[in-house]
């Protein structure tokens, strides 16, 4: 029987070889234990490969290698968890930024919409009115064209009169005057809305903005006395108590003459609204001279 050698008698390479064989035996024992408990399935091979251990090799022992692999996997797992955590934080921050921007855009749209819907600040403007009584024109003289008489308009008021003349004529309503009849002087003529040069070519013109027949206020009408039919040629023949019939789309109103006066063309105050239901008729005067105005007033005859 060979003599057992002591530890001191083994060389380092022999000790290393013994350590490897011992670890292999322990591993085989563990695998056998795993097989018995069903935790390992043995695969038979014709030529099993037995790892060669080269004496002096610097490879780490198997258990140490497995431990290092577990640590490496844990480090990778922790690294991935940190990465996913950072991604989640960035996603939350991005969502907060998007929500904040959405609120800003919504507020901006609301402000723009409110600004677009807001009414501009209104400032009072002067009401443009006539500066002379209507129907004025140059006297009809043989060989001379009859035209509006600008000379009777004060020079400093001519731009205002031009602005008044350029105002659009509104569409007549059902309650506006349509016809005038003055039995005492044989007048029966249509009434148009507006008393400018072109309107008075068509008949008697009602001043825009004055009251409708039958209403409280002043119904102001005018016509020429010596051109375009001479409709108001005989206004000066009317007497107190004579009647004037104004017809609208659906009824007639009778006014009774209360007075007549001869005034300058600038007496536009006679066209102002009145607290009663009145009628004012205006024409140039005297006949074929036309330097003044004749104004006939009447009051509504109540039923």
Rosetta silent file (secondary structure, phi, psi, omega in degrees, C-alpha in Angstrom):
SEQUENCE: XXXXXXXXXXXXXXXXXXXXXXXXXXXXXXXXXXXXXXXXXXXXXXXXXXXXXXXXXXXXXXXXXXXXXXXXXXXXXXXXXXXXXXXXXXXXXXXXXXXXXXXXXXXXXXXXXXXXXXXXXXXXXXXXXXXXXXXXXXXXXXXXXXXXXXXXXXXXXXXXXXXXXXXXXXXXXXXXXXXXXXXXXXXXXXXXXXXXXXXXXXXXXXXXXXXXXXXXXXXXXXXXXXXXXXXXXXXXXXXXXXXXXXXXXXXXXXXXXXXXXXXXXXXXXXXXXXXXXXXXXXXXXXXXXXXXXXXXXXXXXXX
SCORE:     score description
SCORE:     0.000 S_00000001
   1 L     0.000  127.601 -177.413    0.000    0.000    0.000 S_00000001
   2 L   -67.149  150.972 -179.974    1.517    3.338   -1.065 S_00000001
   3 L   -77.220  136.506  178.060    2.374    5.829    1.639 S_00000001
   4 L   -73.312  135.730 -177.851    0.085    8.823    1.971 S_00000001
   5 L   -90.369  144.829  176.010    1.784   12.050    1.150 S_00000001
   6 L   -82.529  166.082 -177.824    1.468   15.088    3.350 S_00000001
   7 H   -59.199  -37.154 -175.818    0.280   18.492    2.085 S_00000001
   8 H   -67.792  -21.244 -176.721    3.803   19.861    2.131 S_00000001
   9 H   -82.701  -13.470  179.095    4.948   17.159   -0.276 S_00000001
  10 L   -83.575  143.388  173.571    2.517   18.272   -3.039 S_00000001
  11 L   -79.772  168.795 -179.281    3.574   20.827   -5.572 S_00000001
  12 H   -64.472  -35.426 -179.860    1.369   23.842   -6.297 S_00000001
  13 H   -69.409  -38.433  178.888    0.276   22.371   -9.602 S_00000001
  14 H   -67.835  -38.792  176.877   -0.705   19.124   -7.952 S_00000001
  15 H   -63.184  -40.825  179.189   -2.650   20.980   -5.274 S_00000001
  16 H   -62.551  -41.384 -179.783   -4.442   22.980   -7.977 S_00000001
  17 H   -64.993  -41.039  178.306   -5.314   19.772   -9.820 S_00000001
  18 H   -63.107  -39.940  179.479   -6.640   18.212   -6.619 S_00000001
  19 H   -63.894  -40.866  179.354   -8.752   21.319   -5.939 S_00000001
  20 H   -63.969  -44.545 -179.235  -10.241   21.174   -9.435 S_00000001
  21 H   -64.629  -38.429  178.074  -11.051   17.484   -9.086 S_00000001
  22 H   -63.224  -43.039  179.145  -12.631   18.086   -5.694 S_00000001
  23 H   -65.614  -35.554  179.057  -14.816   20.869   -7.090 S_00000001
  24 H   -66.718  -40.392  179.214  -15.779   18.620  -10.012 S_00000001
  25 H   -63.760  -41.794  178.148  -16.727   15.877   -7.611 S_00000001
  26 H   -63.458  -38.499  179.328  -18.832   18.299   -5.557 S_00000001
  27 H   -66.439  -41.253  178.994  -20.513   19.541   -8.714 S_00000001
  28 H   -63.259  -36.892  178.613  -21.258   15.975   -9.814 S_00000001
  29 H   -65.241  -41.522  178.520  -22.719   15.306   -6.391 S_00000001
  30 H   -64.944  -43.589  179.707  -24.957   18.339   -6.643 S_00000001
  31 H   -62.003  -40.496  178.585  -26.096   17.382  -10.139 S_00000001
  32 H   -61.986  -41.675  177.340  -26.827   13.838   -8.938 S_00000001
  33 H   -62.292  -40.481  178.884  -28.858   15.283   -6.094 S_00000001
  34 H   -64.388  -38.120 -179.591  -30.750   17.505   -8.591 S_00000001
  35 H   -65.340  -41.428 -179.003  -31.440   14.489  -10.802 S_00000001
  36 H   -64.696  -33.630 -179.574  -32.868   12.504   -7.926 S_00000001
  37 L   -88.578    1.346  178.017  -35.220   15.347   -7.005 S_00000001
  38 L    79.982   11.261 -178.211  -36.268   15.854  -10.630 S_00000001
  39 L   -87.231  -12.456  179.669  -34.761   19.317  -10.917 S_00000001
  40 L  -132.871  134.222  175.602  -32.280   18.314  -13.644 S_00000001
  41 L  -100.527  123.510 -177.306  -32.925   16.249  -16.792 S_00000001
  42 L   -84.632  132.387  177.453  -29.941   14.206  -17.844 S_00000001
  43 L  -110.438  118.226 -178.608  -29.117   14.199  -21.544 S_00000001
  44 L   -80.257  134.055  175.814  -27.074   11.218  -22.666 S_00000001
  45 L  -127.117  149.781 -178.721  -24.375   11.889  -25.189 S_00000001
  46 L   -68.118  -41.153 -176.608  -22.127    9.413  -26.917 S_00000001
  47 L  -125.683   80.975  179.750  -19.000   11.400  -26.322 S_00000001
  48 L   -61.381  141.589 -177.775  -19.377   13.561  -23.309 S_00000001
  49 L   -93.752  121.594  178.705  -17.036   16.443  -23.295 S_00000001
  50 L  -105.157  120.042 -177.543  -14.968   16.673  -20.205 S_00000001
  51 L   -63.293  136.939  176.241  -13.384   20.047  -19.753 S_00000001
  52 L   -91.392  133.255  177.191   -9.650   19.914  -19.522 S_00000001
  53 L  -104.258  118.260 -179.483   -8.072   21.900  -16.837 S_00000001
  54 L   -88.899  123.695 -179.989   -4.727   23.132  -17.797 S_00000001
  55 L   -58.937  137.013 -179.786   -2.471   23.471  -14.883 S_00000001
  56 L    86.487   -1.855  177.301   -1.537   27.063  -14.339 S_00000001
  57 L   -64.812  141.814 -176.728   -4.680   28.386  -16.178 S_00000001
  58 L   -91.857    6.103 -179.169   -5.861   31.685  -14.752 S_00000001
  59 L   -61.866  149.196  179.988   -9.660   31.058  -15.242 S_00000001
  60 L   -76.387  153.603  174.000  -11.802   31.606  -12.183 S_00000001
  61 L   -59.479  156.607 -172.323  -13.451   28.674  -10.415 S_00000001
  62 H   -62.442  -43.976 -179.391  -16.926   27.830  -11.681 S_00000001
  63 H   -62.079  -40.567  179.034  -18.852   28.998   -8.625 S_00000001
  64 H   -65.064  -35.296  178.003  -17.060   32.296   -8.671 S_00000001
  65 H   -65.528  -43.890  178.073  -17.887   32.645  -12.371 S_00000001
  66 H   -61.592  -41.039  178.424  -21.580   31.988  -11.708 S_00000001
  67 H   -62.130  -43.939  179.228  -21.571   34.533   -8.911 S_00000001
  68 H   -62.573  -37.572  178.902  -19.973   37.110  -11.157 S_00000001
  69 H   -66.414  -40.540  177.204  -22.579   36.407  -13.849 S_00000001
  70 H   -61.651  -43.671  178.866  -25.390   36.869  -11.342 S_00000001
  71 H   -61.836  -40.646  178.753  -23.886   40.155  -10.227 S_00000001
  72 H   -62.983  -43.562  177.785  -23.526   41.246  -13.835 S_00000001
  73 H   -62.454  -40.753  178.709  -27.180   40.357  -14.521 S_00000001
  74 H   -63.310  -40.928  178.150  -28.262   42.228  -11.380 S_00000001
  75 H   -63.114  -42.624  178.726  -26.249   45.254  -12.454 S_00000001
  76 H   -64.147  -40.305  179.140  -27.832   45.155  -15.917 S_00000001
  77 H   -63.018  -46.067  178.673  -31.278   44.747  -14.379 S_00000001
  78 H   -63.728  -39.474  177.471  -30.744   47.647  -12.018 S_00000001
  79 H   -61.924  -42.052  177.967  -29.363   49.718  -14.877 S_00000001
  80 H   -65.415  -39.324  178.012  -32.444   48.954  -16.988 S_00000001
  81 H   -63.010  -41.450  177.555  -34.722   49.806  -14.062 S_00000001
  82 H   -62.821  -42.393  179.837  -32.940   53.126  -13.621 S_00000001
  83 H   -61.378  -46.147  178.916  -33.233   53.792  -17.339 S_00000001
  84 H   -63.967  -36.641  177.962  -36.971   53.001  -17.351 S_00000001
  85 H   -64.051  -42.688  177.737  -37.453   55.159  -14.265 S_00000001
  86 H   -63.991  -40.321  177.940  -35.722   58.074  -15.977 S_00000001
  87 H   -61.719  -42.227  178.668  -37.881   57.509  -19.091 S_00000001
  88 H   -62.860  -43.014  178.210  -41.031   57.586  -16.938 S_00000001
  89 H   -61.126  -45.206  179.413  -39.915   60.789  -15.246 S_00000001
  90 H   -63.209  -38.260  178.956  -39.194   62.395  -18.625 S_00000001
  91 H   -64.255  -41.827  178.790  -42.583   61.237  -19.947 S_00000001
  92 H   -64.319  -43.426  178.067  -44.378   62.755  -16.950 S_00000001
  93 H   -62.117  -42.577  178.540  -42.456   66.020  -17.352 S_00000001
  94 H   -62.600  -40.443  178.133  -43.266   66.064  -21.068 S_00000001
  95 H   -63.304  -41.361  177.978  -46.951   65.456  -20.350 S_00000001
  96 H   -62.319  -42.439  179.229  -46.998   68.324  -17.846 S_00000001
  97 H   -62.873  -43.019 -179.849  -45.329   70.607  -20.396 S_00000001
  98 H   -62.909  -43.805  179.130  -47.854   69.596  -23.087 S_00000001
  99 H   -62.740  -41.739  178.764  -50.798   70.240  -20.745 S_00000001
 100 H   -62.226  -44.455  178.666  -49.338   73.614  -19.764 S_00000001
 101 H   -64.241  -37.591  179.354  -48.840   74.570  -23.418 S_00000001
 102 H   -62.895  -41.892  177.080  -52.391   73.427  -24.226 S_00000001
 103 H   -63.601  -39.620  178.728  -53.796   75.703  -21.515 S_00000001
 104 H   -63.347  -44.187  179.067  -51.715   78.588  -22.848 S_00000001
 105 H   -63.724  -41.451  178.617  -52.956   77.992  -26.396 S_00000001
 106 H   -62.114  -43.740  178.194  -56.546   77.737  -25.156 S_00000001
 107 H   -63.214  -40.238  179.377  -56.225   80.995  -23.230 S_00000001
 108 H   -64.272  -42.815  178.238  -54.679   82.678  -26.268 S_00000001
 109 H   -63.069  -40.607  178.238  -57.520   81.463  -28.510 S_00000001
 110 H   -63.005  -41.869  179.295  -60.099   82.687  -25.985 S_00000001
 111 H   -64.925  -42.367  179.453  -58.434   86.096  -25.830 S_00000001
 112 H   -65.321  -40.759  178.732  -58.295   86.355  -29.628 S_00000001
 113 H   -64.850  -43.005  178.403  -61.927   85.276  -29.939 S_00000001
 114 H   -62.798  -39.188  178.391  -63.009   87.758  -27.270 S_00000001
 115 H   -65.830  -36.024  179.659  -61.046   90.482  -29.030 S_00000001
 116 H   -71.275  -33.002 -178.324  -62.677   89.644  -32.348 S_00000001
 117 H   -85.091  -17.029 -176.405  -66.170   89.661  -30.832 S_00000001
 118 L   -67.363  137.272  177.932  -65.670   92.804  -28.769 S_00000001
 119 L   -77.236  139.539  177.755  -67.473   95.858  -30.065 S_00000001
 120 L   -65.064  152.374  178.659  -65.260   98.858  -30.779 S_00000001
 121 L   -65.068  121.075 -177.205  -65.469  101.770  -28.423 S_00000001
 122 L   -87.608  137.065  175.977  -68.161  104.047  -29.778 S_00000001
 123 L  -119.583  138.815 -179.067  -67.667  107.779  -29.774 S_00000001
 124 L   -64.757  139.620  176.754  -70.507  110.200  -30.370 S_00000001
 125 L  -122.169  152.864 -178.966  -70.509  111.886  -33.744 S_00000001
 126 L   -67.253  136.889  177.766  -72.332  114.959  -34.861 S_00000001
 127 L   -75.778  125.174 -179.718  -75.624  114.297  -36.642 S_00000001
 128 L   -81.214  120.774  179.161  -75.437  115.476  -40.234 S_00000001
 129 L  -128.584  167.458  177.823  -78.510  117.570  -41.048 S_00000001
 130 L   -65.456  144.356  179.121  -79.520  119.915  -43.794 S_00000001
 131 L  -102.928  -10.339  172.611  -78.059  123.420  -43.506 S_00000001
 132 L  -136.936  158.999  177.373  -80.697  125.008  -45.761 S_00000001
 133 L   -66.608  145.881 -176.148  -84.357  124.229  -46.354 S_00000001
 134 L   -68.686  171.382  176.140  -84.935  121.755  -49.236 S_00000001
 135 L    79.953    4.866  179.883  -86.134  122.462  -52.824 S_00000001
 136 L   -68.118  140.033  177.991  -83.727  125.365  -53.438 S_00000001
 137 L  -160.029  165.315  176.794  -82.670  125.944  -57.058 S_00000001
 138 L   -71.463  150.371 -178.564  -81.688  128.687  -59.452 S_00000001
 139 L   -64.927  137.842  178.622  -84.564  130.627  -61.026 S_00000001
 140 L   -70.261  111.406  179.523  -85.711  129.222  -64.383 S_00000001
 141 L  -118.993  142.349 -178.452  -84.443  131.700  -66.986 S_00000001
 142 L   -54.608  125.348  176.131  -84.740  131.248  -70.740 S_00000001
 143 L    82.306   -0.181 -179.312  -81.623  129.522  -72.080 S_00000001
 144 L  -115.987  131.610 -179.151  -80.086  128.898  -68.636 S_00000001
 145 L   -69.666  134.213  176.505  -79.981  125.435  -67.094 S_00000001
 146 L   -82.055  134.933 -177.942  -81.805  125.124  -63.795 S_00000001
 147 L  -150.266  168.480  177.111  -79.645  123.556  -61.069 S_00000001
 148 L   -58.686  140.965 -175.850  -79.375  123.448  -57.268 S_00000001
 149 L   -90.656   89.889  179.145  -78.636  126.892  -55.861 S_00000001
 150 H   -71.037  -18.646 -176.604  -75.336  126.458  -53.971 S_00000001
 151 H   -66.657  -25.325 -178.906  -75.042  130.218  -53.548 S_00000001
 152 H   -80.970   -6.058  177.666  -77.698  130.231  -50.820 S_00000001
 153 L   -90.449  125.147  176.582  -75.601  127.851  -48.691 S_00000001
 154 L   -53.443  138.393 -172.201  -73.140  129.670  -46.388 S_00000001
 155 H   -56.835  -40.715 -176.995  -69.631  128.959  -47.671 S_00000001
 156 H   -72.749  -11.892  179.220  -68.377  127.440  -44.404 S_00000001
 157 H  -102.760   -0.929 -177.287  -71.342  125.029  -44.389 S_00000001
 158 H   -64.305  -41.340  176.314  -70.999  123.755  -47.958 S_00000001
 159 H   -59.842  -37.205  178.740  -68.797  120.708  -47.058 S_00000001
 160 H   -67.001  -39.355  178.797  -71.400  119.698  -44.468 S_00000001
 161 H   -65.855  -36.022  178.404  -74.196  120.073  -47.011 S_00000001
 162 H   -65.625  -40.351  177.819  -72.221  117.918  -49.464 S_00000001
 163 H   -63.377  -39.341  178.789  -71.883  115.187  -46.796 S_00000001
 164 H   -65.280  -39.096 -178.459  -75.625  115.389  -46.183 S_00000001
 165 H   -67.695  -27.079 -177.711  -76.367  115.096  -49.899 S_00000001
 166 L   -85.482   -3.278 -179.501  -74.234  111.932  -50.167 S_00000001
 167 L   -66.383  138.118  179.413  -76.138  110.034  -47.457 S_00000001
 168 L   -68.766  149.377  177.702  -77.908  106.909  -48.818 S_00000001
 169 L   -89.209  123.638  179.948  -81.688  106.915  -48.989 S_00000001
 170 L   -71.223  163.750  177.141  -83.218  104.099  -46.900 S_00000001
 171 L   -73.350  129.743 -179.033  -85.907  101.780  -48.265 S_00000001
 172 L   -62.095  141.172  176.459  -89.366  103.205  -47.540 S_00000001
 173 L   -94.516  174.454 -177.011  -91.414  101.336  -44.938 S_00000001
 174 L   -65.611  -27.197 -176.121  -95.122  100.564  -44.958 S_00000001
 175 L   -91.681    3.266  179.963  -95.908  103.465  -42.587 S_00000001
 176 L   -85.660  157.734 -175.993  -94.156  106.135  -44.646 S_00000001
 177 L   -64.116  138.391 -179.896  -96.037  108.644  -46.784 S_00000001
 178 L  -118.711  -27.691 -176.744  -96.920  107.509  -50.312 S_00000001
 179 E  -151.822  149.111  176.700  -99.259  110.244  -51.663 S_00000001
 180 E  -125.943  137.278  175.591 -100.330  113.814  -50.892 S_00000001
 181 E  -130.052  129.984  176.655 -103.636  115.485  -51.795 S_00000001
 182 E  -126.629   90.094 -173.873 -104.411  119.183  -51.276 S_00000001
 183 H   -56.200  -35.779 -174.299 -107.983  119.701  -52.510 S_00000001
 184 H   -63.404  -26.457 -179.247 -107.929  123.538  -52.127 S_00000001
 185 H  -123.000   11.824  172.969 -105.228  123.936  -54.796 S_00000001
 186 L    71.146   31.971 -179.779 -105.828  120.749  -56.803 S_00000001
 187 E   -95.537  131.664  171.469 -102.622  118.883  -55.827 S_00000001
 188 E  -147.487  106.898 -171.775 -102.453  115.073  -56.042 S_00000001
 189 E  -146.421  156.028  176.485  -98.926  113.748  -56.271 S_00000001
 190 E   -74.431  155.028  174.895  -96.744  110.841  -55.121 S_00000001
 191 E  -114.650  128.141  176.701  -94.432  111.208  -52.157 S_00000001
 192 E  -110.947  158.283  179.100  -90.918  109.744  -52.347 S_00000001
 193 E   -84.969  125.766 -176.690  -88.434  109.308  -49.512 S_00000001
 194 L   106.986  144.839 -178.301  -85.707  111.938  -49.668 S_00000001
 195 L  -128.070   31.309  174.894  -85.745  115.583  -50.744 S_00000001
 196 L   -78.078 -179.077 -176.106  -82.561  115.856  -52.786 S_00000001
 197 L   -58.509  -44.779 -177.241  -82.298  117.142  -56.331 S_00000001
 198 L   -72.423  -36.550 -178.792  -82.996  113.735  -57.922 S_00000001
 199 H   -66.852  -38.981 -176.895  -85.851  112.807  -55.551 S_00000001
 200 H   -73.889   -7.697  171.492  -87.767  116.043  -56.181 S_00000001
 201 H   -73.455  -19.742 -173.586  -87.776  115.281  -59.919 S_00000001
 202 L   -98.549  -10.125 -178.826  -90.126  112.376  -59.115 S_00000001
 203 L   152.238 -151.684  177.059  -92.689  114.170  -56.953 S_00000001
 204 E   -81.219  135.568 -177.555  -93.031  115.496  -53.405 S_00000001
 205 E  -108.513  134.293  174.429  -90.107  114.456  -51.192 S_00000001
 206 E   -93.059  132.206 -179.865  -90.279  113.556  -47.493 S_00000001
 207 L   -65.760  128.390 -178.555  -87.233  114.612  -45.471 S_00000001
 208 L   -62.960  131.473  177.608  -85.321  111.541  -44.251 S_00000001
 209 L    97.751   -8.796  178.071  -85.590  111.076  -40.494 S_00000001
 210 L   -85.184  169.449 -173.019  -88.821  112.989  -39.977 S_00000001
 211 L   -66.301  154.866  172.711  -91.958  111.436  -38.498 S_00000001
 212 L   -82.272  158.061  179.211  -94.298  109.169  -40.431 S_00000001
 213 L   -55.754  137.907  179.476  -97.902  110.299  -41.011 S_00000001
 214 L    85.547  -10.619 -179.634 -100.066  109.971  -37.898 S_00000001
 215 L   -91.013  157.932  172.319  -97.068  109.842  -35.544 S_00000001
 216 L   -67.346  129.541 -177.719  -96.099  112.377  -32.911 S_00000001
 217 E   133.210 -167.032 -171.599  -93.535  114.638  -34.530 S_00000001
 218 E  -114.976  114.023  173.213  -93.043  116.654  -37.685 S_00000001
 219 E   -86.206  111.223 -175.331  -93.749  115.188  -41.145 S_00000001
 220 E  -106.262  120.363  177.208  -91.616  117.403  -43.443 S_00000001
 221 E  -127.536  155.511  179.855  -92.347  117.375  -47.198 S_00000001
 222 E  -149.943  159.704  177.353  -91.188  119.663  -50.011 S_00000001
 223 L  -160.485  164.561  179.596  -91.577  120.152  -53.765 S_00000001
 224 L   -79.386  157.737 -179.208  -90.650  122.652  -56.436 S_00000001
 225 L  -108.098  -17.532 -176.445  -92.910  125.557  -57.326 S_00000001
 226 L  -138.478    8.486  174.554  -91.785  126.351  -60.864 S_00000001
 227 L  -141.615  165.698  176.706  -90.005  123.254  -62.253 S_00000001
 228 L    51.158   48.887  175.086  -90.636  119.498  -62.407 S_00000001
 229 L    95.972   -7.749  178.377  -94.418  119.826  -62.452 S_00000001
 230 L    48.544   45.072 -172.729  -94.729  122.962  -60.262 S_00000001
 231 L   -61.905  -37.540 -178.146  -96.402  120.777  -57.604 S_00000001
 232 L  -108.269   31.933 -178.980  -96.226  123.392  -54.811 S_00000001
 233 L   -60.751  -36.475 -172.071  -96.729  126.454  -57.000 S_00000001
 234 L  -107.022   27.588  177.211  -99.894  127.561  -55.116 S_00000001
 235 H   -59.078  -32.510 -177.873  -98.892  126.931  -51.495 S_00000001
 236 H   -69.796   -9.418  179.212  -99.282  130.647  -50.845 S_00000001
 237 H   -90.615   -7.613 -179.610 -103.014  130.360  -51.673 S_00000001
 238 L   -72.064  146.378 -179.337 -103.750  127.991  -48.810 S_00000001
 239 L  -122.393  160.301  176.717 -105.716  129.364  -45.879 S_00000001
 240 L   -58.089  131.753 -178.681 -106.097  128.316  -42.268 S_00000001
 241 L   102.047  -19.262  175.564 -108.576  125.446  -42.063 S_00000001
 242 L   -65.271  157.839 -174.768 -107.761  123.960  -45.486 S_00000001
 243 E  -113.459  152.920  175.164 -106.965  120.236  -45.399 S_00000001
 244 E  -131.076  129.292 -179.057 -104.073  118.089  -46.606 S_00000001
 245 E  -108.454  120.948  177.482 -104.479  114.319  -46.955 S_00000001
 246 E  -109.614  127.960 -176.849 -101.394  112.131  -46.576 S_00000001
 247 E  -113.079  133.913  173.710 -101.769  108.466  -47.560 S_00000001
 248 L  -102.888 -164.597 -178.281  -99.568  105.582  -46.461 S_00000001
 249 L   -66.278  -31.447 -173.105  -99.647  101.991  -47.659 S_00000001
 250 L  -126.064   -3.189  177.571 -102.732  101.098  -45.602 S_00000001
 251 L  -162.542  174.188 -179.177 -104.515  104.293  -44.502 S_00000001
 252 E  -120.313  152.464  178.292 -104.926  108.077  -44.877 S_00000001
 253 E  -130.153  135.771 -179.206 -104.364  110.976  -42.444 S_00000001
 254 E  -107.394  127.213  177.166 -105.939  114.396  -42.675 S_00000001
 255 E  -112.414  146.061 -178.353 -104.032  117.492  -41.574 S_00000001
 256 E  -110.987  129.248 -177.874 -105.565  120.973  -41.108 S_00000001
 257 E   -62.045  133.587  178.229 -103.615  124.091  -42.166 S_00000001
 258 E  -117.787  -14.718 -179.960 -102.618  126.282  -39.193 S_00000001
 259 E   175.563  164.344  179.018 -100.362  128.909  -40.764 S_00000001
 260 E  -137.778  142.162  176.485  -98.022  130.119  -43.533 S_00000001
 261 E  -147.935  150.412  177.033  -94.737  132.051  -43.333 S_00000001
 262 E  -105.332  125.364 -173.321  -92.041  133.291  -45.697 S_00000001
 263 E  -136.134  170.751  175.381  -88.511  132.641  -44.382 S_00000001
 264 L   -76.932  155.805 -178.114  -84.852  132.586  -45.393 S_00000001
 265 L   -60.649  -19.881 -176.040  -83.436  129.312  -46.751 S_00000001
 266 L   -87.058    4.058 -179.245  -81.356  128.830  -43.585 S_00000001
 267 L   -79.159   60.686 -178.327  -84.384  128.468  -41.253 S_00000001
 268 H   -71.662  -10.465  178.297  -83.788  124.735  -40.835 S_00000001
 269 H   -64.716  -20.036  179.255  -85.216  124.922  -37.311 S_00000001
 270 H   -71.279  -11.206  178.631  -88.671  124.703  -38.919 S_00000001
 271 H   -95.716    0.102 -176.128  -87.859  121.072  -39.799 S_00000001
 272 L   -68.578  155.858  176.834  -87.180  120.094  -36.185 S_00000001
 273 L   -60.686  152.009 -179.816  -89.345  117.487  -34.408 S_00000001
 274 L  -124.184  156.532  178.004  -92.439  118.778  -32.637 S_00000001
 275 L   -76.222  -10.687  178.426  -94.363  117.486  -29.604 S_00000001
 276 L  -106.267  173.304  176.078  -97.568  117.426  -31.678 S_00000001
 277 E   -88.961   92.656 -172.559  -98.568  115.474  -34.796 S_00000001
 278 E  -116.921  164.497  175.703  -97.708  118.130  -37.345 S_00000001
 279 E  -129.282  134.064  177.328  -97.078  118.484  -41.084 S_00000001
 280 E  -124.230  123.759  178.508  -94.657  120.992  -42.655 S_00000001
 281 E  -111.656  133.216 -173.079  -94.732  121.743  -46.416 S_00000001
 282 E  -129.643  141.778  173.072  -91.830  123.685  -47.992 S_00000001
 283 E  -154.883  165.598  177.204  -91.204  125.209  -51.411 S_00000001
 284 E   -71.659  158.450 -177.172  -89.178  127.990  -53.024 S_00000001
 285 E  -160.306  147.156   -7.710  -90.617  131.506  -53.115 S_00000001
 286 L   -72.970  171.687 -178.316  -91.441  133.839  -54.874 S_00000001
 287 L   -59.485  126.039  179.329  -92.470  132.150  -58.092 S_00000001
 288 L    63.707   11.537  173.018  -89.562  132.075  -60.645 S_00000001
 289 L  -115.351  -49.905  165.635  -87.367  134.134  -58.306 S_00000001
 290 L    62.033   40.106  177.060  -86.743  131.504  -55.600 S_00000001
 291 L   -96.411  -10.765 -179.066  -84.645  133.495  -53.158 S_00000001
 292 E  -132.225 -170.814  177.369  -86.727  132.531  -50.106 S_00000001
 293 E  -131.213  145.274  170.358  -88.928  129.711  -48.858 S_00000001
 294 E  -105.055  132.141 -176.779  -92.617  129.414  -48.177 S_00000001
 295 E  -125.475  120.434  179.893  -93.444  127.179  -45.211 S_00000001
 296 E  -114.395  128.480 -179.031  -96.983  125.947  -44.552 S_00000001
 297 E  -111.100  152.355  179.488  -97.740  124.128  -41.313 S_00000001
 298 E  -147.912  161.533 -179.746 -100.701  121.874  -40.433 S_00000001
 299 E  -126.131  146.701 -174.659 -101.796  119.717  -37.515 S_00000001
 300 E   -65.429  134.329  173.976 -103.331  116.240  -37.601 S_00000001
 301 L   -87.859  110.093 -177.379 -107.105  116.094  -37.495 S_00000001
 302 L   -71.305  148.930  179.677 -107.875  113.348  -35.008 S_00000001
 303 L   -69.033    0.000    0.000 -110.707  110.901  -35.825 S_00000001
